[in-house]
Amino acid sequence: MGARVSVWQAFVCGWRFLVPLALFIHVPAGARDLSCPETIETQQSIAGNAPANWRAAIDKASGAPVSHWDGVAFSDGPPENLASLVPDDSKTAAGNRVDIYKFPASVYKQIWLSCSYAQTAVILTKTPGLVGSVCRVTYVGVGDDAGPQKVECLP
């Protein structure tokens, strides 16, 4: 038979874990939500002509061409320059990961935010004026299976 836990013990134990988690994921007032669109619709086609004796077609049974948000990147310049930045800090709590990025004006001139999506090479990108900001990207899960949930930045 398993150990018995009183309601009070469960309550106290639960608060010991919830308070640090709440402090960890708390978003200060004034933070800008820059989260990416959850889904995008894309169009797929073959580049050029199909190989000899073949015809290209779209598999309509696979459903609508909707791709779900699955990644975030910040870059020092346009994303096609391949200058993606690594987080300044990363923390894990309650099975979720939070990456922290700092963009001091003394180092950066223009920061680009890029959103990547599953099953497509299409990305959405913009320059939301992040120089001098600190940004937090919250992921559900950890490791390679973590999915982005929110992007928040403080001026």
Residue frames as qw, qx, qy, qz and C-alpha x, y, z in Angstrom:
[[0.000, 0.889, 0.458, 0.000, 0.00, 0.00, 0.00],
 [0.412, 0.546, -0.016, 0.730, 1.35, 3.45, -0.91],
 [0.259, -0.170, -0.440, 0.843, 2.17, 6.23, 1.52],
 [0.037, -0.807, -0.585, -0.069, -0.79, 8.31, 2.64],
 [0.262, 0.121, -0.040, 0.957, -0.59, 12.08, 2.33],
 [0.021, 0.648, 0.598, -0.472, -2.93, 14.39, 4.19],
 [0.297, 0.847, 0.364, 0.247, -4.70, 17.22, 2.41],
 [0.242, -0.949, 0.113, 0.165, -2.59, 19.72, 4.39],
 [0.600, -0.385, 0.521, 0.469, 0.68, 17.99, 3.37],
 [0.529, 0.450, 0.567, 0.442, -0.40, 18.05, -0.28],
 [0.082, 0.966, 0.228, 0.087, -1.35, 21.73, 0.02],
 [0.377, -0.834, 0.286, 0.284, 1.97, 22.75, 1.65],
 [0.624, -0.139, 0.604, 0.476, 4.02, 20.60, -0.73],
 [0.452, 0.663, 0.506, 0.316, 2.11, 21.98, -3.73],
 [0.015, -0.998, -0.053, 0.027, 2.76, 25.58, -2.68],
 [0.539, -0.603, 0.410, 0.421, 6.48, 24.89, -2.27],
 [0.529, 0.103, 0.634, 0.554, 6.63, 24.01, -5.96],
 [0.260, 0.783, 0.512, 0.238, 4.09, 26.50, -7.27],
 [0.184, -0.937, -0.029, 0.295, 5.56, 29.65, -5.69],
 [0.393, -0.474, 0.502, 0.607, 9.02, 29.27, -7.33],
 [0.395, 0.347, 0.719, 0.455, 7.32, 28.37, -10.60],
 [0.099, 0.904, 0.415, 0.006, 5.08, 31.44, -10.40],
 [0.254, -0.839, 0.189, 0.443, 8.10, 33.65, -9.72],
 [0.484, -0.190, 0.653, 0.551, 9.97, 32.00, -12.58],
 [0.280, 0.414, 0.705, 0.502, 7.27, 32.49, -15.20],
 [0.003, -0.812, -0.385, 0.439, 5.91, 35.84, -13.96],
 [0.435, 0.468, 0.330, 0.695, 5.78, 38.43, -16.70],
 [0.182, -0.394, -0.279, 0.857, 6.32, 42.00, -15.52],
 [0.315, 0.822, 0.400, -0.256, 3.81, 44.65, -16.50],
 [0.155, 0.845, -0.269, -0.435, 4.81, 46.37, -19.72],
 [0.420, -0.221, 0.803, 0.360, 6.18, 43.25, -21.41],
 [0.541, 0.424, -0.283, -0.669, 5.32, 43.09, -25.11],
 [0.770, 0.077, 0.629, -0.066, 3.86, 39.82, -26.36],
 [0.294, 0.609, -0.518, -0.525, 5.63, 39.06, -29.64],
 [0.617, -0.008, 0.786, -0.042, 4.44, 35.47, -29.94],
 [0.050, 0.170, -0.724, -0.667, 4.32, 34.09, -33.44],
 [0.719, 0.060, -0.143, -0.678, 1.06, 33.22, -35.21],
 [0.703, -0.203, 0.647, -0.216, 0.07, 29.69, -34.15],
 [0.694, 0.246, 0.642, 0.215, -0.48, 28.46, -37.71],
 [0.195, 0.569, -0.329, -0.728, 0.17, 29.55, -41.28],
 [0.832, 0.403, 0.366, -0.104, -1.18, 28.21, -44.54],
 [0.184, -0.560, 0.603, 0.537, 1.43, 27.34, -47.14],
 [0.808, 0.507, -0.014, -0.302, 1.41, 26.18, -50.70],
 [0.533, -0.415, 0.680, 0.285, 3.63, 23.39, -51.90],
 [0.775, 0.599, -0.009, -0.198, 4.63, 22.63, -55.47],
 [0.853, -0.047, 0.267, 0.445, 7.43, 20.97, -57.35],
 [0.059, -0.779, 0.269, 0.563, 10.21, 23.24, -58.60],
 [0.113, 0.406, -0.713, -0.560, 10.44, 23.00, -62.38],
 [0.747, 0.109, -0.415, -0.508, 9.07, 19.97, -64.20],
 [0.863, -0.276, 0.376, -0.195, 8.38, 16.53, -62.79],
 [0.301, -0.408, 0.801, 0.319, 10.91, 13.84, -63.74],
 [0.400, 0.202, -0.667, -0.595, 10.32, 12.02, -67.02],
 [0.483, -0.198, -0.821, -0.233, 7.26, 9.75, -66.97],
 [0.255, -0.405, -0.698, 0.532, 6.01, 11.34, -63.72],
 [0.120, -0.670, -0.322, -0.658, 3.32, 13.89, -62.93],
 [0.127, 0.038, -0.574, 0.808, 3.21, 16.11, -59.82],
 [0.425, -0.575, -0.523, -0.465, -0.05, 16.25, -57.84],
 [0.200, -0.413, 0.484, -0.745, -1.21, 17.46, -54.43],
 [0.335, -0.211, -0.912, 0.110, -2.39, 14.81, -51.95],
 [0.357, -0.465, -0.089, -0.805, -5.73, 16.33, -50.88],
 [0.781, -0.393, -0.479, -0.081, -6.31, 13.51, -48.39],
 [0.574, -0.043, -0.452, 0.682, -3.53, 14.88, -46.19],
 [0.205, -0.797, -0.463, 0.331, -5.71, 17.87, -45.32],
 [0.176, 0.978, 0.048, 0.102, -5.23, 21.61, -45.58],
 [0.686, 0.337, -0.255, 0.593, -1.65, 22.87, -45.93],
 [0.375, -0.875, 0.045, -0.302, -1.54, 24.26, -42.39],
 [0.650, 0.222, -0.513, 0.515, 1.78, 24.42, -40.58],
 [0.574, -0.782, -0.243, -0.004, 2.05, 24.87, -36.81],
 [0.007, 0.883, -0.369, 0.289, 4.49, 27.20, -35.07],
 [0.955, -0.212, -0.148, 0.147, 7.48, 25.17, -33.91],
 [0.719, -0.104, -0.089, 0.682, 10.47, 27.48, -33.50],
 [0.046, -0.995, -0.071, 0.052, 11.75, 30.96, -32.64],
 [0.733, 0.020, 0.027, 0.680, 15.03, 32.59, -33.61],
 [0.043, -0.961, -0.005, 0.273, 16.55, 36.01, -33.10],
 [0.777, 0.227, 0.184, 0.558, 19.20, 37.19, -35.52],
 [0.234, -0.678, 0.096, 0.690, 21.62, 40.05, -35.87],
 [0.164, 0.363, -0.527, -0.751, 20.41, 41.09, -39.32],
 [0.763, 0.168, -0.201, -0.591, 18.05, 39.42, -41.79],
 [0.836, -0.220, 0.480, -0.148, 17.61, 35.66, -41.19],
 [0.873, 0.482, -0.004, 0.071, 18.95, 34.80, -44.64],
 [0.199, 0.799, -0.507, 0.253, 22.37, 36.06, -43.39],
 [0.865, -0.127, -0.477, 0.095, 22.38, 33.04, -41.03],
 [0.205, 0.398, -0.506, 0.737, 23.45, 35.08, -37.98],
 [0.662, -0.558, -0.411, -0.284, 21.12, 33.46, -35.43],
 [0.086, -0.607, 0.522, -0.593, 21.81, 34.34, -31.81],
 [0.549, -0.178, -0.798, 0.171, 22.03, 31.91, -28.90],
 [0.481, -0.802, -0.283, -0.214, 20.22, 32.59, -25.61],
 [0.073, 0.667, -0.491, 0.555, 22.13, 34.46, -22.90],
 [0.273, -0.208, 0.794, -0.503, 20.52, 32.19, -20.32],
 [0.620, -0.121, -0.624, -0.460, 18.21, 29.19, -20.20],
 [0.312, -0.218, 0.703, -0.601, 16.19, 27.89, -17.24],
 [0.479, -0.164, -0.797, -0.330, 14.00, 24.85, -16.72],
 [0.268, -0.056, 0.639, -0.719, 11.11, 24.57, -14.27],
 [0.642, 0.242, 0.523, -0.505, 8.14, 22.23, -14.04],
 [0.652, 0.218, 0.682, 0.249, 9.19, 20.50, -17.27],
 [0.422, 0.870, 0.231, 0.105, 9.25, 23.73, -19.32],
 [0.629, -0.073, 0.082, 0.769, 12.18, 25.74, -20.65],
 [0.094, 0.973, 0.167, -0.125, 12.61, 29.51, -20.75],
 [0.673, 0.164, 0.114, 0.712, 15.36, 31.08, -22.88],
 [0.133, -0.902, -0.145, 0.386, 16.48, 34.64, -22.12],
 [0.608, 0.419, 0.218, 0.638, 17.95, 36.91, -24.80],
 [0.230, -0.800, -0.119, 0.541, 19.57, 40.30, -24.11],
 [0.563, 0.579, 0.314, 0.498, 20.05, 42.86, -26.88],
 [0.333, -0.690, -0.105, 0.634, 22.16, 45.76, -25.54],
 [0.411, 0.903, 0.102, -0.079, 22.25, 48.83, -27.77],
 [0.193, -0.799, 0.510, 0.253, 26.04, 48.90, -27.44],
 [0.454, -0.189, 0.834, 0.252, 26.25, 45.61, -29.35],
 [0.367, 0.409, 0.801, 0.237, 23.27, 45.41, -31.73],
 [0.080, 0.143, -0.210, -0.964, 21.86, 47.75, -34.36],
 [0.667, 0.059, -0.175, -0.721, 18.81, 45.76, -35.52],
 [0.297, -0.102, 0.931, -0.184, 17.38, 42.48, -34.20],
 [0.559, 0.043, -0.525, -0.641, 15.17, 40.26, -36.34],
 [0.567, -0.062, 0.700, -0.429, 12.59, 37.86, -34.89],
 [0.443, 0.204, -0.711, -0.506, 11.86, 34.76, -36.98],
 [0.721, -0.045, 0.501, -0.476, 9.09, 32.21, -36.52],
 [0.200, 0.255, -0.875, -0.361, 9.52, 28.75, -38.04],
 [0.773, 0.042, 0.163, -0.612, 6.78, 26.26, -38.77],
 [0.607, -0.130, 0.783, 0.018, 6.52, 22.48, -39.00],
 [0.631, 0.331, 0.673, 0.198, 6.65, 20.78, -42.39],
 [0.431, 0.863, 0.189, 0.182, 7.65, 23.90, -44.34],
 [0.613, 0.026, -0.047, 0.788, 10.73, 26.00, -45.08],
 [0.033, -0.747, -0.235, -0.620, 8.57, 29.14, -44.87],
 [0.404, -0.343, -0.508, 0.679, 9.38, 31.44, -41.94],
 [0.042, -0.919, -0.287, -0.266, 7.74, 34.66, -40.78],
 [0.601, -0.137, -0.199, 0.762, 10.14, 37.40, -39.79],
 [0.006, -0.924, -0.222, -0.313, 10.06, 41.00, -38.61],
 [0.431, 0.203, -0.360, 0.802, 12.13, 43.69, -36.91],
 [0.372, -0.759, -0.515, -0.145, 10.09, 44.63, -33.84],
 [0.001, 0.807, -0.214, 0.551, 12.55, 47.19, -32.45],
 [0.872, -0.424, -0.236, 0.057, 14.25, 44.99, -29.86],
 [0.530, 0.382, -0.355, 0.668, 17.59, 46.79, -29.50],
 [0.111, -0.396, 0.435, -0.801, 17.99, 47.53, -25.79],
 [0.788, -0.261, -0.056, -0.555, 15.41, 44.88, -24.84],
 [0.178, -0.250, 0.935, -0.177, 15.44, 41.62, -22.91],
 [0.719, 0.049, -0.340, -0.604, 13.27, 38.85, -24.37],
 [0.432, -0.185, 0.838, -0.278, 12.00, 35.62, -22.88],
 [0.612, 0.132, -0.587, -0.512, 10.91, 32.65, -25.01],
 [0.580, -0.200, 0.656, -0.440, 8.83, 30.09, -23.10],
 [0.467, 0.193, -0.787, -0.355, 8.72, 26.51, -24.38],
 [0.855, -0.226, 0.203, -0.421, 6.40, 23.70, -23.32],
 [0.988, 0.033, 0.011, 0.150, 8.67, 20.76, -22.59],
 [0.306, -0.783, 0.462, 0.284, 12.44, 20.51, -22.71],
 [0.541, -0.170, 0.726, 0.390, 14.99, 19.24, -25.21],
 [0.050, -0.054, 0.664, 0.744, 14.33, 18.71, -28.90],
 [0.084, -0.508, -0.832, -0.208, 10.62, 18.09, -28.33],
 [0.082, -0.533, -0.398, 0.742, 10.01, 21.48, -26.68],
 [0.230, 0.628, 0.556, 0.494, 7.47, 23.62, -28.50],
 [0.126, 0.116, -0.151, 0.974, 7.39, 27.42, -28.27],
 [0.119, -0.650, -0.737, 0.142, 4.50, 28.88, -26.32],
 [0.052, -0.969, -0.231, 0.072, 5.22, 32.59, -25.89],
 [0.564, 0.234, -0.035, 0.791, 7.69, 35.35, -26.80],
 [0.251, -0.926, -0.280, 0.026, 7.76, 38.35, -24.43],
 [0.569, 0.280, -0.110, 0.765, 10.09, 41.34, -24.41],
 [0.310, -0.835, -0.274, 0.362, 10.74, 44.18, -21.99],
 [0.367, 0.897, -0.038, 0.243, 12.00, 47.53, -23.27]]
